[in-house]
Amino acid sequence: MHNLNIQLSEPAFAEAKRVATAAGLSVEEIISAEAEALFDFSGEVADSFFTPAILAEIDDARAEAKLGGGLTLDEVRQESTLARQDQER
């Protein structure tokens, strides 16, 4: 384990604090999890990919879907098609 001292801009810190609070973590924990996910990815879907922030987004999407929110199947297909077209450019 290595300790680092980093500096964040005010907007970056505010966003990190928002995400950390939503996930029930400290800013240090969320930054550490994000850095681990970024630099320790082996090419497979590893546990480190599912950071607290990612898991919180998944939970939010699941809750919204249960309430009937989100996209229809046709909208998902359309968004997927547009995303693939963007990647091809």
Rosetta constraint file for C-alpha pairs under 8 A:
AtomPair CA 8 CA 12 HARMONIC 5.84 0.50
AtomPair CA 8 CA 13 HARMONIC 5.68 0.50
AtomPair CA 9 CA 13 HARMONIC 6.09 0.50
AtomPair CA 10 CA 14 HARMONIC 6.02 0.50
AtomPair CA 11 CA 15 HARMONIC 6.22 0.50
AtomPair CA 12 CA 16 HARMONIC 6.10 0.50
AtomPair CA 13 CA 17 HARMONIC 5.98 0.50
AtomPair CA 13 CA 27 HARMONIC 7.95 0.50
AtomPair CA 14 CA 18 HARMONIC 6.17 0.50
AtomPair CA 15 CA 19 HARMONIC 6.16 0.50
AtomPair CA 16 CA 20 HARMONIC 5.92 0.50
AtomPair CA 16 CA 27 HARMONIC 5.93 0.50
AtomPair CA 16 CA 30 HARMONIC 7.04 0.50
AtomPair CA 16 CA 31 HARMONIC 7.19 0.50
AtomPair CA 17 CA 21 HARMONIC 5.94 0.50
AtomPair CA 17 CA 26 HARMONIC 7.38 0.50
AtomPair CA 17 CA 27 HARMONIC 5.38 0.50
AtomPair CA 18 CA 22 HARMONIC 6.23 0.50
AtomPair CA 19 CA 23 HARMONIC 6.24 0.50
AtomPair CA 19 CA 30 HARMONIC 7.60 0.50
AtomPair CA 19 CA 53 HARMONIC 6.38 0.50
AtomPair CA 20 CA 24 HARMONIC 5.98 0.50
AtomPair CA 20 CA 25 HARMONIC 4.78 0.50
AtomPair CA 20 CA 26 HARMONIC 5.56 0.50
AtomPair CA 20 CA 27 HARMONIC 5.50 0.50
AtomPair CA 20 CA 29 HARMONIC 7.63 0.50
AtomPair CA 20 CA 30 HARMONIC 5.62 0.50
AtomPair CA 20 CA 53 HARMONIC 7.29 0.50
AtomPair CA 21 CA 25 HARMONIC 5.83 0.50
AtomPair CA 21 CA 26 HARMONIC 6.93 0.50
AtomPair CA 21 CA 27 HARMONIC 7.95 0.50
AtomPair CA 22 CA 53 HARMONIC 7.97 0.50
AtomPair CA 22 CA 56 HARMONIC 7.36 0.50
AtomPair CA 23 CA 52 HARMONIC 5.86 0.50
AtomPair CA 23 CA 53 HARMONIC 6.06 0.50
AtomPair CA 23 CA 56 HARMONIC 5.99 0.50
AtomPair CA 25 CA 29 HARMONIC 6.04 0.50
AtomPair CA 25 CA 30 HARMONIC 6.48 0.50
AtomPair CA 26 CA 30 HARMONIC 6.37 0.50
AtomPair CA 27 CA 31 HARMONIC 6.11 0.50
AtomPair CA 28 CA 32 HARMONIC 6.01 0.50
AtomPair CA 29 CA 33 HARMONIC 6.05 0.50
AtomPair CA 30 CA 34 HARMONIC 6.10 0.50
AtomPair CA 30 CA 51 HARMONIC 7.93 0.50
AtomPair CA 30 CA 52 HARMONIC 7.24 0.50
AtomPair CA 30 CA 53 HARMONIC 7.38 0.50
AtomPair CA 31 CA 35 HARMONIC 6.11 0.50
AtomPair CA 32 CA 36 HARMONIC 6.05 0.50
AtomPair CA 33 CA 37 HARMONIC 6.11 0.50
AtomPair CA 33 CA 48 HARMONIC 7.42 0.50
AtomPair CA 33 CA 51 HARMONIC 5.88 0.50
AtomPair CA 33 CA 52 HARMONIC 7.55 0.50
AtomPair CA 34 CA 38 HARMONIC 6.13 0.50
AtomPair CA 34 CA 51 HARMONIC 6.72 0.50
AtomPair CA 35 CA 39 HARMONIC 6.07 0.50
AtomPair CA 35 CA 40 HARMONIC 7.97 0.50
AtomPair CA 36 CA 40 HARMONIC 5.27 0.50
AtomPair CA 36 CA 41 HARMONIC 7.70 0.50
AtomPair CA 36 CA 48 HARMONIC 6.66 0.50
AtomPair CA 37 CA 41 HARMONIC 5.90 0.50
AtomPair CA 37 CA 48 HARMONIC 5.12 0.50
AtomPair CA 37 CA 49 HARMONIC 5.06 0.50
AtomPair CA 37 CA 50 HARMONIC 7.84 0.50
AtomPair CA 37 CA 51 HARMONIC 7.13 0.50
AtomPair CA 40 CA 48 HARMONIC 7.49 0.50
AtomPair CA 41 CA 45 HARMONIC 7.94 0.50
AtomPair CA 41 CA 46 HARMONIC 6.88 0.50
AtomPair CA 41 CA 48 HARMONIC 7.23 0.50
AtomPair CA 41 CA 49 HARMONIC 7.15 0.50
AtomPair CA 42 CA 46 HARMONIC 7.31 0.50
AtomPair CA 45 CA 49 HARMONIC 6.51 0.50
AtomPair CA 46 CA 50 HARMONIC 7.45 0.50
AtomPair CA 47 CA 51 HARMONIC 7.83 0.50
AtomPair CA 49 CA 54 HARMONIC 7.98 0.50
AtomPair CA 50 CA 54 HARMONIC 5.60 0.50
AtomPair CA 50 CA 55 HARMONIC 6.05 0.50
AtomPair CA 51 CA 55 HARMONIC 6.20 0.50
AtomPair CA 52 CA 56 HARMONIC 6.02 0.50
AtomPair CA 53 CA 57 HARMONIC 6.31 0.50
AtomPair CA 54 CA 58 HARMONIC 6.28 0.50
AtomPair CA 55 CA 59 HARMONIC 6.13 0.50
AtomPair CA 56 CA 60 HARMONIC 6.10 0.50
AtomPair CA 57 CA 61 HARMONIC 6.14 0.50
AtomPair CA 58 CA 62 HARMONIC 6.11 0.50
AtomPair CA 59 CA 63 HARMONIC 6.17 0.50
AtomPair CA 60 CA 64 HARMONIC 6.16 0.50
AtomPair CA 61 CA 65 HARMONIC 6.06 0.50
AtomPair CA 61 CA 70 HARMONIC 7.71 0.50
AtomPair CA 62 CA 66 HARMONIC 6.23 0.50
AtomPair CA 63 CA 67 HARMONIC 6.46 0.50
AtomPair CA 64 CA 68 HARMONIC 6.47 0.50
AtomPair CA 64 CA 69 HARMONIC 5.06 0.50
AtomPair CA 64 CA 70 HARMONIC 6.49 0.50
AtomPair CA 65 CA 69 HARMONIC 5.02 0.50
AtomPair CA 65 CA 70 HARMONIC 5.79 0.50
AtomPair CA 71 CA 75 HARMONIC 5.62 0.50
AtomPair CA 71 CA 76 HARMONIC 6.13 0.50
AtomPair CA 72 CA 76 HARMONIC 6.27 0.50
AtomPair CA 73 CA 77 HARMONIC 6.28 0.50
AtomPair CA 74 CA 78 HARMONIC 6.19 0.50
AtomPair CA 75 CA 79 HARMONIC 6.07 0.50
AtomPair CA 76 CA 80 HARMONIC 6.05 0.50
AtomPair CA 77 CA 81 HARMONIC 6.15 0.50
AtomPair CA 78 CA 82 HARMONIC 6.24 0.50
AtomPair CA 79 CA 83 HARMONIC 6.08 0.50
AtomPair CA 80 CA 84 HARMONIC 6.17 0.50
AtomPair CA 81 CA 85 HARMONIC 6.23 0.50
AtomPair CA 82 CA 86 HARMONIC 6.18 0.50
AtomPair CA 83 CA 87 HARMONIC 6.28 0.50
AtomPair CA 84 CA 88 HARMONIC 6.29 0.50
AtomPair CA 85 CA 89 HARMONIC 6.61 0.50
